[in-house]
Amino acid sequence: MNTPVAPDPLRPWPDTVAWRPISPRYFLVRLAALGVSVLVLTVACLVTGLLWSAWFLLGAAAVLVAGALRAVFLRRSIRAWGYAERAEDLLVRHGLLIRRLSIVPYARMQFVDVTAGPIERAAGLATVTLHTAAAASDAIVPGLEAAEATRLRDRLAALGEIREEGL
């Protein structure tokens, strides 16, 4: 006897949409940022441990272990990011343990923002952020090649204007 399959709220997660991945170079950007954070926290714990209490030396060890664990899962985390452009909306997915699928209708977009920090610029990458009236429905697509970020920004802005004219 066949039991009906419950609908999956994350559809169209894996196979019903042509997903575009973010740049693999984004892994290096995130790894560099993680390395800087771990270095700063470790040095702070070591200095505090030498000046006040040896318990902070355990904090330094904990920071190193946590940083190493994050580095191990970082590549899979980067691969989980993807976006897809459809006729009426943009889909953005990410997450390993907790998967998230954001669907942003072009008609709801207020503006598109492109940012690139110093490490992203050095890697030739940028982040595209879509802003809507509801802050909770904003979508972020990090780690795009600079040319792709520009193309996506221009396309989303054009589609948003077309949808706005129809209102």
C-alpha positions as CSV (number, residue, x, y, z in Angstrom):
1,M,0.0,0.0,0.0
2,N,1.4,3.4,-1.0
3,T,1.4,6.1,1.6
4,P,1.1,9.6,0.4
5,V,4.3,11.6,0.7
6,A,4.0,14.8,2.7
7,P,4.7,18.0,0.7
8,D,8.2,19.3,1.2
9,P,8.2,23.0,2.3
10,L,11.6,23.4,0.8
11,R,10.5,22.6,-2.7
12,P,11.8,23.7,-5.2
13,W,15.0,22.9,-3.2
14,P,17.1,20.4,-5.1
15,D,15.8,19.3,-8.5
16,T,12.9,21.5,-9.8
17,V,15.0,24.6,-10.4
18,A,18.3,25.4,-12.2
19,W,20.4,26.6,-9.3
20,R,23.4,28.8,-9.8
21,P,26.2,28.3,-7.2
22,I,28.3,31.1,-5.7
23,S,32.0,31.4,-6.5
24,P,34.3,28.8,-5.0
25,R,36.7,31.6,-4.2
26,Y,34.2,32.8,-1.5
27,F,35.6,29.9,0.6
28,L,39.0,31.7,0.7
29,V,37.3,34.9,1.7
30,R,35.4,33.3,4.5
31,L,38.5,31.3,5.6
32,A,40.6,34.5,5.8
33,A,37.9,36.2,7.9
34,L,37.7,33.2,10.1
35,G,41.5,33.1,10.5
36,V,41.6,36.8,11.5
37,S,38.8,36.3,14.0
38,V,40.4,33.2,15.6
39,L,43.8,34.9,15.7
40,V,42.5,38.0,17.4
41,L,40.5,36.0,20.0
42,T,43.3,33.6,20.7
43,V,45.8,36.5,21.2
44,A,43.3,38.2,23.5
45,C,42.8,35.0,25.5
46,L,46.6,34.4,25.8
47,V,47.4,37.9,26.9
48,T,44.5,37.9,29.4
49,G,45.7,34.5,30.6
50,L,49.2,35.7,31.2
51,L,48.1,38.9,32.9
52,W,45.2,37.7,35.1
53,S,44.2,34.1,35.2
54,A,45.5,30.9,33.6
55,W,41.8,29.9,33.0
56,F,41.9,32.2,29.9
57,L,44.5,29.9,28.4
58,L,41.8,27.3,28.2
59,G,39.7,29.9,26.4
60,A,42.5,30.2,23.9
61,A,42.5,26.5,23.3
62,A,38.7,26.5,23.0
63,V,38.8,29.3,20.4
64,L,41.4,27.3,18.4
65,V,39.2,24.1,18.5
66,A,36.1,26.0,17.6
67,G,37.9,27.7,14.7
68,A,39.2,24.4,13.4
69,L,35.7,22.9,13.5
70,R,34.2,25.8,11.7
71,A,37.0,25.6,9.0
72,V,36.1,21.9,8.5
73,F,32.5,22.7,7.8
74,L,33.1,25.9,5.9
75,R,33.5,24.3,2.4
76,R,30.2,22.4,2.7
77,S,28.5,25.6,4.0
78,I,29.7,27.5,1.0
79,R,28.5,24.8,-1.4
80,A,25.0,25.0,0.1
81,W,24.5,28.5,-1.2
82,G,22.7,28.9,-4.5
83,Y,20.3,31.2,-6.3
84,A,17.8,30.9,-9.1
85,E,16.1,33.5,-11.2
86,R,12.6,32.7,-12.3
87,A,10.0,34.7,-14.2
88,E,8.4,36.3,-11.2
89,D,10.8,35.9,-8.3
90,L,14.4,35.2,-7.1
91,L,15.1,32.1,-5.0
92,V,18.0,32.0,-2.6
93,R,18.9,28.8,-0.7
94,H,21.6,28.1,2.0
95,G,22.2,26.2,5.1
96,L,23.5,22.7,6.1
97,L,21.8,21.7,9.3
98,I,18.9,24.2,9.0
99,R,18.1,24.8,5.3
100,R,16.6,28.0,4.3
101,L,14.8,28.8,1.1
102,S,13.9,32.5,0.5
103,I,11.6,33.5,-2.4
104,V,11.6,37.2,-3.2
105,P,9.0,38.4,-5.7
106,Y,10.5,41.0,-8.0
107,A,7.4,43.2,-7.4
108,R,8.2,43.3,-3.7
109,M,11.8,44.6,-4.1
110,Q,12.5,48.1,-3.1
111,F,16.2,48.3,-4.0
112,V,19.2,46.1,-4.7
113,D,22.5,46.7,-2.9
114,V,25.9,45.5,-4.0
115,T,28.7,45.5,-1.5
116,A,32.3,44.2,-1.4
117,G,34.6,44.4,1.6
118,P,38.4,44.6,1.1
119,I,38.9,40.8,1.2
120,E,36.0,40.3,-1.3
121,R,37.4,43.0,-3.6
122,A,40.8,41.3,-3.6
123,A,39.2,38.1,-4.6
124,G,37.1,39.8,-7.3
125,L,33.8,39.0,-5.5
126,A,30.7,41.0,-4.3
127,T,27.5,40.4,-2.3
128,V,24.1,41.3,-3.7
129,T,21.4,42.1,-1.2
130,L,17.7,42.5,-2.1
131,H,15.7,44.8,0.2
132,T,12.0,44.5,0.5
133,A,9.4,46.4,2.6
134,A,9.6,43.6,5.2
135,A,13.1,43.4,6.6
136,A,12.7,39.7,7.4
137,S,12.2,39.0,3.7
138,D,15.5,40.5,2.5
139,A,17.7,38.1,0.6
140,I,21.5,38.0,0.4
141,V,23.5,36.3,-2.3
142,P,27.2,36.4,-1.2
143,G,30.3,35.4,-3.1
144,L,29.4,36.4,-6.7
145,E,31.9,37.2,-9.3
146,A,32.0,41.0,-9.7
147,A,30.6,40.8,-13.3
148,E,27.9,38.4,-12.2
149,A,27.0,40.7,-9.3
150,T,26.7,43.6,-11.7
151,R,24.6,41.6,-14.1
152,L,22.3,40.3,-11.4
153,R,21.9,43.8,-9.9
154,D,21.0,45.3,-13.3
155,R,18.6,42.5,-14.1
156,L,16.8,42.7,-10.7
157,A,16.6,46.4,-10.9
158,A,15.1,46.2,-14.4
159,L,12.6,43.5,-13.4
160,G,11.6,45.4,-10.3
161,E,10.9,48.5,-12.4
162,I,8.8,46.5,-14.9
163,R,6.8,45.0,-12.1
164,E,6.3,48.3,-10.4
165,E,5.0,49.9,-13.6
166,G,2.3,47.2,-13.7
167,L,0.9,48.2,-10.3
